[in-house]
Structures are given as structure tokens and as C-alpha cells.
Amino acid sequence: MNAKQILEILKVLSWIVFIGLCIKTGAMFISFFVSLFINADGASDLYMGLNLSELLAFNQGQYVVMAGLIIFLSGLKAYLFYQVIRIISKLNMANPFNEDIANLIAKLSGISLQIGITAIIINMYAKWLLKQVHFVYEGGGTEFLYLAGILFVIAVIFKRGMEIQAENDLTV
């Protein structure tokens, strides 16, 4: 397999993940809306077993904040994969070091940082709420902070690659 074939496979996989995350975000939003305005039982399964019904019964405001943060986090993850698709689509292996790709990689770093910080806030909020009402929420976050750091380094390397490529173009 060559690099072009691998990029095409990654593009297809990224589309699959992006569509899946969009469906997940949409399903959670609809369940959230239904649980607030139509039937409170919707909070018992926001998405694939996420049960916030006890939180809704305890305090509707806390439920709105928690569910909103979880939906926002899912949307950020979908947006991350949309940006990955954009990078793969714009990547030119003959001339890979260009400003668009460098900016998109830097954007990925920022989105990953936002995801990591949001996930950590959700985890801290969930631990605080757990002292008042029983519900289960398990989420990560630190892996996205690590990803943000790695992508930042790659963005810096890409910008340096652009400088070297520009110097080489001038000497030829």
C-alpha cells in the first residue's frame, strides 16, 4: 500500500467516525429535548445507557447544565473529525508543507485542547454532583490534552517545514 491509498482509507474511516459522532450528538440533543419538554423518562437513556434521570428528578437546572456539557463535548468531537477530513482532503503529498495544512493542524490542536478541558470540567462537575445525587458518568479528558500537545508540536514542525520548503524553492 502506498501513502495515497492509506490516506483514502483514513478519509473513509474519518467520515464514518464523523457521521457516527453527528448521529450521537443529534440523538442526545433530541433525547434531551424530549426529556425536558415531552416526557421526563427520556432522561433515563439519553444515549446508549447514559442515565441522568436521577439528576433531572433532583434538579432540572443541574440536569440542563450536565446534559448540555455532554452534548457540547460530543459536538466538539464531531467537529474534530470534520477538521481531520478537511486535512486529508487538502493534503497534497507532492507539496505537503503548505499554510492551509499547518493552520488546520494548529486548529486540531486547539479543538483537542477544548475537548480535553471540557471533559475535565464535566468530570469535576459530575464528581461534585455525585455528592448530592446518585448517577453515573464516566468520561476521560486527559488523552485529549495529550493529543493537543502532540498536534501543537506537529503544527510547529509543519511551519518549519514550510520555511525550509520556501528556502529550497528560492535556491533552485
Backbone bond lengths (Angstrom), bond angles and torsions (degrees), N, CA, C in turn:
res aa  C-N    CA-C-N  psi(-1)  N-CA   C-N-CA  omega(-1)  CA-C   N-CA-C  phi
1 M - - - 1.456 - - 1.523 109.89 -
2 N 1.311 114.49 138.36 1.455 117.80 176.67 1.532 110.07 -100.28
3 A 1.317 115.37 175.71 1.469 120.88 -175.23 1.521 111.92 -62.71
4 K 1.319 117.59 -36.21 1.467 120.87 -178.83 1.529 110.59 -64.82
5 Q 1.321 117.56 -41.16 1.469 120.80 178.36 1.529 110.99 -66.28
6 I 1.313 116.37 -41.34 1.471 120.05 178.81 1.526 110.38 -63.44
7 L 1.333 116.91 -40.92 1.465 120.20 177.99 1.525 111.18 -63.38
8 E 1.320 117.56 -38.51 1.469 120.54 177.96 1.528 110.77 -65.29
9 I 1.331 117.12 -41.03 1.465 120.60 177.32 1.529 110.13 -63.82
10 L 1.334 116.34 -43.92 1.470 120.27 177.53 1.525 112.04 -62.34
11 K 1.318 115.85 -36.34 1.460 120.15 178.59 1.530 110.24 -64.41
12 V 1.329 117.15 -45.41 1.464 121.15 178.90 1.528 110.16 -62.98
13 L 1.322 117.01 -45.62 1.459 120.51 179.57 1.527 111.20 -63.17
14 S 1.321 117.00 -39.43 1.466 120.92 178.28 1.526 110.89 -64.62
15 W 1.338 117.05 -39.40 1.461 120.12 176.08 1.524 110.59 -62.27
16 I 1.331 116.59 -42.36 1.469 120.57 179.76 1.529 110.36 -61.62
17 V 1.331 116.74 -46.72 1.467 120.44 179.82 1.528 110.10 -64.70
18 F 1.328 117.16 -42.83 1.467 121.52 179.69 1.526 110.98 -59.56
19 I 1.326 116.76 -48.26 1.462 120.73 179.87 1.529 110.30 -63.26
20 G 1.337 116.88 -41.99 1.465 120.58 177.67 1.518 112.22 -60.55
21 L 1.325 116.72 -42.96 1.471 120.47 178.99 1.524 111.96 -68.44
22 C 1.329 116.83 -34.78 1.464 119.83 175.92 1.528 110.44 -65.35
23 I 1.328 116.21 -42.19 1.471 120.39 177.66 1.527 110.13 -62.87
24 K 1.333 115.87 -44.34 1.469 120.15 179.53 1.529 110.60 -60.43
25 T 1.326 116.92 -47.27 1.461 121.26 -179.06 1.525 110.53 -62.55
26 G 1.327 116.10 -44.74 1.462 120.19 178.90 1.521 112.40 -63.55
27 A 1.319 116.84 -42.94 1.469 120.89 179.36 1.529 110.78 -63.16
28 M 1.337 116.39 -42.51 1.469 118.87 178.13 1.521 110.98 -64.72
29 F 1.323 117.21 -40.71 1.468 120.46 -179.90 1.522 110.57 -63.75
30 I 1.324 117.02 -44.49 1.463 120.37 179.90 1.526 110.31 -64.93
31 S 1.337 117.34 -44.76 1.469 120.51 177.79 1.523 110.96 -60.81
32 F 1.313 116.20 -40.47 1.465 121.44 178.03 1.521 110.29 -61.36
33 F 1.325 116.11 -47.92 1.465 121.51 179.32 1.529 110.44 -60.20
34 V 1.326 116.41 -46.45 1.471 121.07 179.28 1.526 110.60 -61.22
35 S 1.332 116.60 -43.03 1.470 120.00 -177.98 1.522 112.29 -65.27
36 L 1.316 117.33 -29.61 1.469 120.15 179.85 1.522 113.08 -83.02
37 F 1.324 117.14 -40.33 1.462 119.19 -168.67 1.528 115.39 -113.79
38 I 1.324 118.09 -16.03 1.465 119.07 -175.03 1.525 111.83 -118.17
39 N 1.337 115.66 -56.76 1.463 119.67 -175.90 1.527 108.68 -147.50
40 A 1.302 116.79 116.08 1.466 122.19 -177.20 1.522 112.43 -63.07
41 D 1.331 117.63 -17.82 1.470 120.02 178.38 1.531 112.12 -65.14
42 G 1.333 117.05 -17.65 1.463 120.71 177.81 1.518 112.39 -62.06
43 A 1.322 117.46 -23.17 1.463 121.58 -179.95 1.522 111.60 -71.18
44 S 1.337 116.87 -16.33 1.465 119.29 -178.43 1.530 112.15 -75.96
45 D 1.324 116.76 -15.31 1.468 119.73 176.72 1.525 108.75 -151.37
46 L 1.330 115.65 75.74 1.465 119.29 179.06 1.516 111.22 -62.21
47 Y 1.310 116.17 -43.36 1.458 120.48 176.88 1.514 108.55 -166.27
48 M 1.304 116.37 121.95 1.466 124.04 176.05 1.534 112.87 44.87
49 G 1.321 115.50 52.82 1.451 120.25 173.43 1.519 116.24 91.01
50 L 1.324 118.74 -1.86 1.470 120.46 177.96 1.525 108.23 -70.30
51 N 1.314 115.97 108.22 1.459 122.39 -173.52 1.529 110.01 -108.46
52 L 1.309 115.44 108.91 1.467 121.07 177.24 1.525 111.05 -115.85
53 S 1.343 117.11 21.19 1.468 120.48 -176.58 1.528 112.09 -63.84
54 E 1.331 117.34 -38.60 1.474 119.33 179.01 1.528 110.72 -66.06
55 L 1.311 116.36 -35.47 1.467 120.02 177.61 1.527 110.09 -67.22
56 L 1.333 117.81 -41.34 1.462 121.20 177.55 1.527 110.52 -63.05
57 A 1.329 116.31 -42.66 1.467 119.94 178.81 1.531 111.17 -65.32
58 F 1.329 116.98 -33.82 1.465 121.77 -179.62 1.518 111.49 -72.00
59 N 1.357 116.40 -51.22 1.458 119.52 -175.87 1.526 108.60 -160.29
60 Q 1.318 116.69 116.70 1.462 121.21 -177.40 1.536 111.72 -64.54
61 G 1.313 117.42 -36.83 1.466 120.80 178.86 1.523 111.96 -63.06
62 Q 1.327 116.02 -44.44 1.473 120.27 178.35 1.530 109.80 -64.29
63 Y 1.332 116.32 -37.74 1.462 121.35 178.19 1.525 110.62 -62.59
64 V 1.325 116.71 -44.87 1.468 121.12 -179.61 1.526 110.05 -61.77
65 V 1.324 117.29 -43.32 1.466 120.50 179.90 1.526 110.70 -64.29
66 M 1.327 116.99 -49.21 1.461 120.61 -177.31 1.523 111.40 -64.17
67 A 1.314 117.59 -49.88 1.458 120.89 -179.61 1.538 110.26 -63.56
68 G 1.323 116.62 -39.68 1.469 119.96 178.15 1.517 112.29 -61.60
69 L 1.320 116.30 -42.65 1.468 119.85 177.89 1.528 111.52 -64.26
70 I 1.323 117.03 -41.18 1.468 120.53 -179.83 1.532 110.17 -65.69
71 I 1.328 117.31 -41.55 1.472 120.95 178.07 1.527 110.13 -66.05
72 F 1.324 117.08 -41.91 1.469 121.42 177.64 1.526 110.59 -60.38
73 L 1.327 117.26 -42.86 1.465 121.84 178.82 1.522 110.87 -61.27
74 S 1.313 116.73 -43.76 1.460 120.49 178.64 1.528 110.89 -63.46
75 G 1.324 116.64 -39.93 1.464 120.64 176.78 1.518 112.35 -63.81
76 L 1.330 116.77 -39.28 1.473 120.13 176.91 1.524 111.68 -62.61
77 K 1.333 116.26 -39.18 1.469 119.65 178.23 1.523 110.77 -64.93
78 A 1.324 117.26 -40.05 1.467 120.61 176.62 1.528 109.91 -62.78
79 Y 1.319 116.91 -43.08 1.465 121.49 179.20 1.528 111.24 -62.64
80 L 1.323 116.46 -37.50 1.466 120.77 176.50 1.526 110.30 -57.96
81 F 1.318 116.59 -47.04 1.460 119.54 -178.95 1.527 112.30 -70.96
82 Y 1.321 117.38 -28.47 1.469 119.85 173.53 1.533 109.48 -62.64
83 Q 1.319 116.32 -42.55 1.464 120.09 178.46 1.532 111.56 -66.51
84 V 1.335 117.11 -35.28 1.468 120.38 175.70 1.525 109.54 -61.51
85 I 1.326 117.02 -43.11 1.469 121.36 177.96 1.522 110.04 -60.85
86 R 1.314 116.94 -42.27 1.473 120.31 178.41 1.523 111.38 -61.06
87 I 1.333 117.08 -41.76 1.461 120.42 179.36 1.523 110.37 -63.36
88 I 1.311 116.24 -49.49 1.466 119.87 -178.20 1.519 110.49 -61.49
89 S 1.340 117.44 -37.81 1.460 121.16 -179.52 1.527 112.21 -68.34
90 K 1.325 116.98 -34.16 1.467 120.80 -176.79 1.528 113.58 -90.43
91 L 1.321 116.62 -11.68 1.458 119.90 -174.81 1.529 110.87 -68.37
92 N 1.308 115.15 126.45 1.460 122.38 177.64 1.522 106.72 -115.55
93 M 1.316 116.79 110.59 1.460 120.07 -175.12 1.531 112.67 -66.24
94 A 1.327 118.21 -22.05 1.466 120.54 177.29 1.526 111.06 -72.89
95 N 1.322 115.80 -31.01 1.462 121.04 -179.08 1.538 108.00 -141.90
96 P 1.339 116.80 72.11 1.464 119.49 -171.51 1.525 114.74 -73.09
97 F 1.312 117.73 -26.88 1.464 120.33 -175.34 1.525 109.80 -89.14
98 N 1.327 115.43 91.27 1.460 119.21 175.38 1.517 109.25 -133.03
99 E 1.303 115.14 165.12 1.459 120.61 -172.06 1.530 112.56 -66.03
100 D 1.331 117.01 -36.44 1.474 119.85 179.42 1.522 111.30 -59.95
101 I 1.325 116.61 -47.23 1.465 120.91 -178.72 1.530 110.02 -65.81
102 A 1.316 116.94 -42.99 1.468 120.20 179.17 1.524 111.05 -60.76
103 N 1.336 116.53 -43.02 1.466 120.15 178.96 1.527 111.66 -66.36
104 L 1.338 116.85 -39.19 1.465 119.73 178.87 1.532 111.15 -66.42
105 I 1.317 116.84 -38.15 1.469 119.25 178.18 1.534 109.87 -66.45
106 A 1.327 116.69 -40.34 1.471 119.89 176.30 1.535 110.07 -63.28
107 K 1.334 116.62 -37.81 1.462 120.62 177.41 1.527 110.63 -64.38
108 L 1.341 116.92 -41.07 1.463 121.01 176.18 1.520 110.87 -58.25
109 S 1.306 116.18 -40.22 1.458 120.92 178.55 1.529 110.49 -61.48
110 G 1.319 116.22 -44.89 1.467 120.60 179.17 1.520 112.41 -64.82
111 I 1.328 116.80 -41.18 1.470 120.52 178.87 1.526 109.65 -65.37
112 S 1.327 116.84 -42.05 1.470 120.39 178.45 1.523 110.69 -62.03
113 L 1.314 116.62 -39.50 1.468 120.75 176.96 1.532 110.43 -62.87
114 Q 1.338 116.49 -43.78 1.465 120.19 177.58 1.526 111.36 -61.56
115 I 1.329 116.85 -42.25 1.463 120.60 178.58 1.520 109.99 -62.03
116 G 1.322 116.94 -46.94 1.460 120.85 -179.45 1.513 112.51 -60.63
117 I 1.320 116.87 -46.05 1.467 120.88 -179.81 1.522 110.70 -66.21
118 T 1.333 117.19 -43.01 1.466 120.39 178.60 1.521 111.03 -62.41
119 A 1.328 117.41 -43.10 1.468 120.80 179.61 1.523 111.08 -63.33
120 I 1.311 117.41 -40.44 1.465 120.56 178.78 1.532 110.29 -66.62
121 I 1.332 117.15 -40.65 1.474 120.52 176.78 1.527 110.06 -61.24
122 I 1.330 116.72 -43.70 1.470 120.47 178.98 1.527 109.90 -61.63
123 N 1.320 117.10 -44.20 1.471 120.36 179.82 1.524 111.59 -62.33
124 M 1.322 117.02 -43.09 1.463 120.54 178.50 1.531 110.52 -65.33
125 Y 1.308 116.78 -42.60 1.459 121.71 178.70 1.528 110.39 -63.20
126 A 1.338 116.41 -42.24 1.471 120.96 178.88 1.531 110.73 -63.29
127 K 1.321 117.71 -41.68 1.467 120.40 177.69 1.525 111.11 -63.80
128 W 1.338 116.75 -39.51 1.456 120.28 177.97 1.524 110.84 -65.30
129 L 1.352 116.32 -43.41 1.461 120.43 179.45 1.521 112.08 -67.56
130 L 1.316 116.52 -31.66 1.463 120.94 -178.33 1.519 111.49 -60.88
131 K 1.325 117.38 -26.21 1.462 121.21 177.26 1.535 111.03 -69.59
132 Q 1.339 116.72 -22.03 1.457 121.15 -176.18 1.530 113.26 -104.07
133 V 1.307 117.23 -33.74 1.466 121.98 -176.74 1.520 108.32 -146.96
134 H 1.322 115.98 148.46 1.463 119.17 -177.99 1.528 110.79 -90.99
135 F 1.294 116.50 121.48 1.457 123.32 169.12 1.519 106.52 -157.63
136 V 1.306 116.04 163.53 1.463 119.99 -175.52 1.514 109.54 -115.90
137 Y 1.307 116.40 124.46 1.460 121.89 170.74 1.515 107.20 -139.84
138 E 1.301 115.23 121.44 1.462 120.39 177.51 1.522 108.24 -119.29
139 G 1.291 116.54 123.82 1.449 120.54 179.19 1.511 110.31 -147.62
140 G 1.300 114.89 157.50 1.458 120.78 179.87 1.511 110.31 -94.66
141 G 1.282 115.48 -140.31 1.453 120.38 177.80 1.508 112.55 146.31
142 T 1.323 115.87 -40.82 1.465 118.11 -176.45 1.525 111.98 -66.66
143 E 1.332 117.30 -29.79 1.466 119.26 179.12 1.528 111.23 -64.68
144 F 1.336 117.40 -31.61 1.459 119.86 178.13 1.521 111.63 -75.29
145 L 1.328 117.78 -29.63 1.469 119.65 173.53 1.524 109.91 -65.69
146 Y 1.326 116.07 -40.89 1.463 121.16 177.49 1.528 110.00 -64.09
147 L 1.340 116.77 -44.02 1.456 121.34 177.69 1.525 110.82 -60.39
148 A 1.331 116.81 -40.56 1.464 120.64 178.79 1.527 110.79 -60.17
149 G 1.334 116.64 -42.37 1.466 120.27 177.97 1.519 111.95 -63.66
150 I 1.321 116.79 -44.46 1.469 120.87 179.47 1.525 110.19 -62.47
151 L 1.324 117.13 -45.40 1.464 120.33 -179.78 1.525 111.79 -65.76
152 F 1.321 116.91 -33.59 1.462 119.58 176.39 1.527 110.47 -63.23
153 V 1.330 116.28 -44.22 1.467 120.21 178.28 1.528 110.35 -62.44
154 I 1.333 116.93 -42.67 1.468 120.28 178.51 1.526 110.54 -62.69
155 A 1.333 117.40 -39.59 1.467 120.81 177.89 1.525 110.95 -62.17
156 V 1.321 116.98 -41.77 1.468 120.71 178.18 1.532 110.11 -64.12
157 I 1.329 116.66 -43.00 1.466 120.72 178.06 1.527 109.80 -62.80
158 F 1.322 117.12 -41.13 1.462 120.80 178.79 1.515 111.12 -61.86
159 K 1.326 116.98 -42.32 1.468 119.51 179.04 1.533 110.74 -63.94
160 R 1.329 116.41 -37.97 1.467 119.92 176.39 1.523 110.30 -66.71
161 G 1.323 117.05 -38.28 1.468 121.47 176.19 1.522 111.49 -61.29
162 M 1.337 116.14 -37.52 1.467 119.90 176.38 1.526 111.04 -63.66
163 E 1.340 116.16 -40.63 1.466 119.85 179.20 1.524 110.49 -64.09
164 I 1.320 117.44 -45.78 1.464 121.92 179.43 1.519 110.21 -62.75
165 Q 1.333 116.51 -42.86 1.474 120.27 179.46 1.519 110.67 -62.82
166 A 1.336 117.88 -39.92 1.466 121.67 178.86 1.531 110.60 -65.85
167 E 1.345 116.80 -39.75 1.461 120.40 176.95 1.522 110.75 -63.82
168 N 1.319 117.07 -42.67 1.463 120.80 179.51 1.517 111.57 -65.02
169 D 1.316 117.11 -37.39 1.459 120.91 178.22 1.519 110.97 -65.13
170 L 1.345 116.90 -33.06 1.468 120.39 -179.57 1.526 111.45 -75.61
171 T 1.343 117.68 -31.87 1.463 119.67 -177.48 1.515 112.62 -80.33
172 V 1.289 118.35 -20.22 1.467 120.93 -178.49 1.477 111.51 -81.14
